[in-house]
Amino acid sequence: MNPMTISLGTGYWLREGWGVFLLTLILILIVCLAVAGAGWTDGLHIVVPVGLAAFAFAFLSARSPLPAPLAPPLSVPVGTALAFRLTADLIPGTENWPQRWAWMWYRIYLFGRKALFGGSSADDLVFLFQMCIVVWLVAWLITWFVFRAGRVWDAVVLAGLLLLGTVYYAPNDLTIHLALFLVVALLLVIRFNLYLRERIWQHIQIPYHAGEMVLHFWRTGLALSVLLVALAWFAPAIPVDMRGRALDAMRTGWYDLEDRLGQLLTTLHFRDTSSTDFSGLALPLGGPRQLGNTPVMEIASPGGSHYWREVALDHYTGHGWANSDEIVVRFGGNSPPLAVIRYQAQTPMTHTVTTLLPNMTALAMAAQPVWVSIPARARIHFVQEQLAEGISYARARLPLRAGDGYIVATLVSNATVEQLRQSQAIYPEWISQRYLQLPDSLPERVYLLAYAITAQAADTVYDKAVAVEAYLRQNIAYNEQVAPPPAERDAVDYLLFERREGYCDYYASAMVVLLRAAGIPARLAAGYAPGERRADSNTFLVRQKDAHAWPEVFFPEYGWIAFEPTAGRPPIERPRAGEAMLQFTEPPSREGQEATPPESPSDASQGTENGANNPFQMPASAPWLLLGVGLLCVFLAVFILLSRRRGATIADVQAEVFYARMGWLANRAGVSLQPWQTPFEQAAAIAAVVPDAQAHVWRLAQLVTHARYAAHPLGDAELTEAATAWQGLYPHLLRAVLRWQLGQLTGGLVGRRMSTPQLFPDTPGWAD
């Protein structure tokens, strides 16, 4: 075999070799398979052909004479068209392509409106379309970076970002994908750098045995990659407190973005990674759940047991629930208590929560909270200026560690059964608009069932709610291991008429939907059941298995009242007329601030006419939309700058190698080179000891300066010049080294400096 031949090269199309080609393809395939197996929704398998098509298209583009600036604009419409076609083919019930085309565009339009103007979406198809585009762009860029730009590290980092994001948010275990990716990525980097060395050796005609070297690469590279991955995998982890608290301030904003995506994509099965909270701004009705006995929090409640709500969800999609509140306010800490609507038969109460798990953010609060002792942000809905309906969701500004605590001031209803029965079904417009919402796709038989159940009860809102509650407790079996409903079916309809078993999410959803179908406003609450009472105290230990969802029904005079339709849970005991009311402690007051919110809109606006003490008022999407636009602009600017920067070429690298060798020999010839000197300053010092070859010294200095600072890289012609300059300079430097060493031995009689070099020699290409 000719030792000068690159063994794996096969001409122009595969000049990097089959090894680089196959490793790049495998790298992309691993990422695509990870996305396909993430388990977010059905249909993700289509990203695999998208990724492979992107690899093929980018490889052909990289090998074509197509100018580099034209390649990305050409790839985007091709990838979008492919993603559109594959996604549209998944639409059920469409007979021909024009129908799919029109229906797909309509769904994208609806999703865009909700993304821009607020709302939630149950359309998994648009998410699939987006993921196909993301996979296309990433796979295309990976291939382009390797085979056209020669920037293998950029390719590996880009692939790693997509894979890490997938592993982080996927409900399925993708550990094997991550391990394989790390091994393949290391092999690709090593093999690509070997290819670069082979090109240099060929160009400067250094003999090497290609076959033996490549075999050694596969043997040693694979062993080294596996060893490094194993060491990293089993190395001790950095403690959570050390790595987490330093980033908490930045993570807080990321949590809000996750919440917004959770609102927008309500039916996807994401793993809750932002915290150890049970609840978020969306609740999909999915498959089985596994809850253990791990303690979550301890709650000291002098007022007795309550449901500890984390979120109230108002929007039903047919596949799950979402919180549609768009207003985010400062809440708790040094902020004044919120001005919320006061109802009859409410009593102030406080309870103290001590977290037992790290990284918790959602605040567990009973009934109608008005203040919390730690800085937080709350989502609310204003019914009048400066008067909120109540807090639907509150999150600590910084994640809480195990052992952290907070105090909640809240308003608890003591309405009796008789009072609730006397409540009139006359609802404000803002209640009817929000809490009677049902999707148009809800089957008619759900409405008929709601009418049949409530028609048998007394003509009061309370008795109708009790009738629905009793129906569900008697007719739906409790089962935490149910399969998710079919994607094309309404979850509540499927529960009521076919499966007839589920867990608390399904019970609560069914009761809220049935009540809304009967014209009674209701919402779904999620958080925790009361928990286990400590002996002889009003302290409750709440475990993971206490995670719970329940319905809340609106009574105009008394606000939101909880019900319990879940079989296996004890029914809620309410006071009867004449029974003693529970006594609660007063909420904490602070100097100069009211301890309780105002009771009327006029009171609520006092003191805030000019914006004083106003922690409000910005739609949740507005600041993040502005931040998103700003980050996008920064990203684009950085991307443009990085795109204009080129990667180092073989000629650049070899010029640096020749220059480094020149400096090494010059040091041994007595030349003192300093790191702060420019290449031309160093060249002047070196030229003094080799005056007969100073033109070569200056040419190498010029080439290395060009390689470091010029906008365009060195080419093959410059590489030839660098090799020629080094070959002409090398013998002179060796003689200079010998003269210097002899001079040291003879006391300076040999090795005297020669003539002073020209500072600006007339070398070829000097002005290039």
DOTOR-880272 format. One line per 4 residues: for each residue z, x, y of C-alpha. Coordinates in steps of 0.1 Angstrom, whole numbers. Last residue first. Example, Ala and Ser with C-alpha at 12.3 -4.5 7.8 and 13.67 -1.06 7.14 Angstrom:
! residues 2
71,137,-11  78,123,-45
! end
This chain:
! residues 768
-4,-11,409  3,15,437  12,42,413  -15,33,388
-26,69,383  -1,94,398  -2,107,433  34,118,434
59,102,458  90,124,458  70,155,447  90,178,425
109,209,436  98,239,417  116,253,387  153,254,379
167,284,363  170,283,325  176,318,315  199,342,334
224,314,337  253,329,318  234,338,287  248,310,265
245,283,291  211,295,300  200,293,264  212,257,263
193,249,296  161,266,285  162,248,251  167,215,268
138,222,292  116,232,263  124,199,246  117,180,279
83,197,282  74,188,246  84,151,251  65,145,284
29,142,272  39,120,242  61,100,265  34,95,290
8,85,263  33,60,248  40,45,282  2,43,291
-5,26,257  23,0,265  8,-5,300  -26,-14,284
-9,-37,259  7,-57,286  38,-54,308  54,-87,318
48,-108,349  73,-114,377  83,-78,380  119,-67,379
128,-50,346  95,-43,331  80,-31,364  109,-8,369
104,5,334  67,11,341  73,30,374  100,52,358
77,60,329  49,69,353  72,90,374  82,111,344
47,114,332  36,128,366  65,152,365  51,170,335
46,205,350  77,200,372  99,195,341  135,203,354
130,188,388  112,158,374  144,146,358  163,144,392
134,126,408  131,102,378  168,93,382  162,83,418
130,64,407  149,45,379  176,35,404  209,53,404
241,33,398  243,45,362  244,82,372  222,109,357
233,145,357  204,167,345  216,197,324  188,197,298
210,177,274  212,149,300  174,151,304  170,145,266
190,113,268  173,101,300  138,106,284  149,87,253
162,58,274  128,57,293  109,57,261  130,28,247
129,9,280  91,11,280  92,0,243  111,-32,252
88,-41,281  57,-34,260  70,-56,232  75,-84,256
108,-95,272  110,-132,279  96,-146,311  114,-161,340
93,-190,355  107,-213,328  142,-202,337  137,-212,373
120,-245,364  148,-252,339  175,-244,364  159,-267,390
154,-295,364  190,-292,353  203,-293,388  181,-324,396
193,-340,364  229,-332,372  225,-349,406  208,-379,391
236,-382,366  262,-378,392  246,-406,413  243,-428,382
279,-419,373  291,-429,407  272,-462,406  276,-473,370
313,-480,374  307,-502,404  327,-488,433  357,-502,450
386,-495,450  419,-476,455  424,-495,487  456,-483,503
440,-487,537  405,-500,537  405,-516,571  416,-550,559
437,-535,532  472,-543,545  468,-580,538  438,-588,515
458,-596,485  481,-620,505  451,-641,515  437,-640,479
470,-654,466  499,-643,444  503,-608,457  510,-581,431
545,-571,420  565,-540,428  554,-539,464  552,-505,480
571,-486,506  596,-471,483  586,-476,447  593,-505,424
597,-504,387  590,-536,369  619,-560,364  635,-563,330
627,-592,308  645,-623,296  630,-645,270  631,-682,278
656,-704,263  643,-734,244  641,-768,262  604,-773,256
592,-751,227  588,-714,227  558,-699,209  557,-682,175
524,-664,168  512,-668,133  521,-641,107  491,-619,97
478,-623,62  449,-645,73  437,-636,108  435,-665,132
462,-653,155  462,-666,191  468,-649,224  471,-667,258
451,-657,288  461,-674,321  488,-700,324  475,-727,348
438,-725,339  444,-719,302  421,-692,288  421,-684,251
427,-649,237  413,-639,204  427,-611,182  418,-576,171
441,-551,153  451,-516,147  484,-519,129  472,-498,100
471,-468,123  508,-471,129  529,-486,156  567,-480,155
585,-506,176  616,-501,197  636,-532,206  666,-520,186
689,-529,157  667,-512,131  633,-501,145  607,-528,146
575,-521,128  543,-527,147  534,-553,174  497,-556,164
475,-530,180  445,-528,203  415,-552,206  411,-584,226
383,-609,222  376,-635,248  379,-673,252  366,-701,274
366,-735,257  332,-753,256  331,-760,218  306,-732,213
330,-710,233  358,-719,209  336,-712,178  325,-678,192
361,-668,201  374,-679,167  346,-662,148  351,-629,167
388,-629,161  384,-635,123  356,-609,121  375,-581,139
406,-590,119  391,-584,85  363,-601,65  355,-629,41
335,-660,41  302,-642,32  278,-671,36  285,-698,61
312,-685,85  307,-648,81  269,-648,84  272,-671,114
297,-647,130  275,-616,124  242,-631,135  216,-620,110
187,-595,114  208,-564,108  223,-578,76  261,-581,80
281,-549,73  297,-546,38  332,-559,33  360,-535,23
387,-548,47  390,-582,30  409,-612,42  395,-645,29
381,-670,54  387,-707,48  424,-713,54  431,-688,82
398,-697,98  404,-734,99  440,-729,112  428,-709,142
400,-735,149  426,-763,148  451,-743,170  424,-738,196
416,-775,196  453,-783,199  456,-760,229  425,-772,247
437,-808,244  420,-838,230  439,-839,197  422,-822,168
395,-837,144  367,-832,170  376,-795,173  366,-786,137
334,-807,137  323,-796,171  327,-759,162  308,-765,130
279,-781,148  278,-752,173  277,-727,145  250,-748,128
227,-743,157  223,-706,150  232,-681,177  199,-665,189
204,-676,225  235,-653,227  268,-669,237  285,-668,271
314,-693,276  337,-666,289  318,-650,317  301,-679,336
328,-704,328  356,-682,340  338,-673,373  331,-709,379
368,-718,378  378,-740,348  391,-775,345  403,-781,310
437,-793,321  469,-777,307  493,-803,293  491,-789,258
499,-754,271  530,-767,288  542,-785,257  537,-754,235
557,-734,260  544,-709,285  565,-677,286  536,-655,297
542,-618,303  534,-599,335  532,-561,331  548,-529,342
539,-501,319  558,-468,314  542,-437,301  549,-411,274
537,-378,261  550,-367,227  516,-360,211  493,-351,240
477,-375,264  441,-371,275  438,-368,313  429,-397,337
446,-421,314  423,-451,304  427,-487,313  406,-517,300
404,-554,309  427,-553,339  431,-586,356  411,-612,374
412,-590,405  418,-600,441  406,-575,467  377,-598,477
377,-627,453  372,-630,415  370,-592,412  365,-579,377
384,-549,364  381,-516,347  410,-493,351  415,-456,358
447,-438,352  474,-417,369  507,-421,350  535,-446,355
515,-477,348  511,-508,371  499,-544,370  495,-552,333
487,-587,321  497,-593,285  510,-561,268  497,-526,274
483,-499,252  466,-473,274  433,-457,261  434,-419,265
448,-404,233  441,-367,226  471,-359,204  489,-385,182
525,-397,185  522,-413,220  554,-426,236  550,-460,252
576,-475,275  577,-512,282  583,-532,314  585,-569,320
578,-593,348  578,-630,338  549,-655,339  554,-692,336
526,-701,360  498,-677,368  494,-648,391  459,-634,398
458,-597,403  465,-574,432  468,-540,415  500,-520,419
497,-492,445  483,-458,435  508,-430,431  507,-431,393
490,-463,382  454,-474,387  424,-460,405  396,-485,402
365,-489,381  343,-520,387  315,-526,361  333,-550,337
309,-559,309  332,-551,280  312,-553,248  313,-572,215
294,-571,182  263,-580,163  254,-614,179  257,-598,213
290,-612,225  302,-602,260  338,-606,270  358,-578,255
394,-571,265  406,-536,258  438,-517,248  461,-546,240
495,-541,226  504,-575,210  540,-582,218  574,-577,203
606,-579,223  613,-579,261  633,-547,260  601,-530,247
603,-494,236  570,-485,221  564,-457,196  528,-445,191
502,-437,165  521,-432,132  498,-424,103  500,-452,77
463,-453,70  433,-473,82  400,-473,64  373,-498,76
345,-514,57  313,-524,74  303,-534,109  310,-558,137
305,-535,166  333,-532,192  324,-518,226  344,-506,255
366,-485,233  395,-492,209  413,-473,182  420,-443,204
421,-408,188  399,-395,216  364,-387,227  352,-385,191
349,-421,181  322,-418,155  292,-438,165  280,-468,146
254,-484,168  256,-521,176  269,-519,211  245,-495,226
249,-502,264  287,-505,264  291,-475,241  268,-455,263
290,-464,293  321,-454,274  305,-421,265  297,-415,301
333,-423,310  346,-399,284  324,-372,299  341,-376,332
375,-371,316  362,-341,296  359,-320,328  396,-325,337
406,-320,301  389,-287,296  419,-264,298  440,-289,280
417,-288,250  414,-252,238  450,-242,240  465,-275,231
442,-280,202  451,-247,186  422,-224,180  411,-226,144
418,-199,119  386,-184,104  372,-202,74  339,-213,88
333,-183,110  339,-159,81  317,-180,58  289,-182,84
290,-144,89  290,-137,51  261,-161,45  240,-145,72
248,-110,61  238,-117,25  206,-134,36  197,-106,60
205,-79,34  182,-92,6  155,-108,28  154,-78,51
154,-53,22  124,-71,8  107,-69,42  114,-32,44
101,-24,9  69,-43,16  64,-27,51  68,9,42
69,26,76  47,50,96  52,52,134  18,46,150
29,37,185  14,3,182  23,-2,146  59,7,152
61,-16,182  46,-45,162  69,-39,133  99,-39,157
89,-73,170  85,-86,135  120,-73,126  133,-92,156
117,-124,142  132,-118,108  168,-113,122  166,-143,145
151,-165,117  177,-153,92  205,-162,116  191,-196,122
186,-203,85  223,-194,77  236,-214,107  214,-244,99
225,-245,62  262,-247,73  255,-274,99  235,-295,74
262,-292,48  288,-304,73  269,-336,81  296,-361,71
286,-396,83  300,-413,114  277,-391,135  290,-382,170
299,-345,166  273,-338,139  245,-352,160  256,-334,191
259,-301,172  224,-306,157  208,-312,191  225,-282,207
218,-260,177  180,-267,179  180,-257,216  201,-226,209
178,-215,180  147,-220,201  160,-201,231  171,-173,208
136,-170,194  119,-165,228  85,-152,218  68,-176,243
40,-187,220  51,-188,184  89,-190,187  94,-208,220
66,-232,212  80,-242,178  115,-248,192  100,-267,222
80,-290,200  109,-297,177  132,-305,207  106,-327,224
97,-346,192  134,-351,183  142,-365,217  112,-388,216
121,-401,182  157,-406,193  145,-428,222  124,-450,200
153,-454,176  176,-464,204  149,-489,215  149,-504,180
187,-507,179  187,-535,203  222,-549,207  223,-542,244
250,-543,270  250,-550,307  246,-531,339  218,-529,365
200,-497,354  207,-496,317  204,-534,314  171,-534,331
158,-505,309  169,-523,277  150,-554,287  118,-534,295
120,-515,262  123,-548,244  93,-562,262  72,-531,254
81,-534,217  71,-571,216  38,-564,232  29,-536,208
42,-554,178  21,-584,186  -9,-563,192  -3,-545,158
-4,-575,136  18,-600,118  52,-595,134  83,-607,115
102,-575,115  98,-547,140  98,-514,121  61,-507,128
70,-506,165  92,-476,160  65,-456,142  39,-465,169
61,-459,199  73,-425,185  37,-414,179  27,-425,214
56,-408,230  49,-376,211  13,-375,222  22,-385,258
47,-356,260  26,-329,243  -1,-327,269  23,-323,298
40,-295,278  8,-276,270  -9,-275,304  14,-248,319
8,-225,289  -30,-224,292  -47,-237,260  -63,-208,242
-49,-223,209  -23,-206,188  7,-221,206  -10,-255,208
-16,-254,170  20,-245,164  32,-272,189  12,-299,171
23,-289,137  60,-287,147  58,-320,166  43,-337,135
72,-324,114  97,-337,139  81,-371,141  78,-373,103
116,-367,101  125,-390,130  113,-420,110  143,-418,87
165,-432,116  155,-467,105  190,-482,100  217,-473,125
241,-446,136  243,-432,100  237,-396,109  214,-391,80
181,-392,100  196,-370,127  207,-344,101  174,-346,83
156,-338,116  179,-309,124  174,-294,89  136,-300,91
134,-281,124  152,-251,109  131,-253,77  99,-251,98
111,-222,118  122,-204,86  87,-211,71  67,-197,100
90,-167,106  88,-157,69  51,-164,66  44,-136,91
46,-133,129  8,-128,130  3,-162,113  -27,-176,131
-41,-143,143  -41,-124,110  -20,-129,79  11,-109,87
37,-106,60  32,-70,51  27,-54,85  5,-25,76
12,11,85  26,20,51  -8,13,35  0,0,0
! end
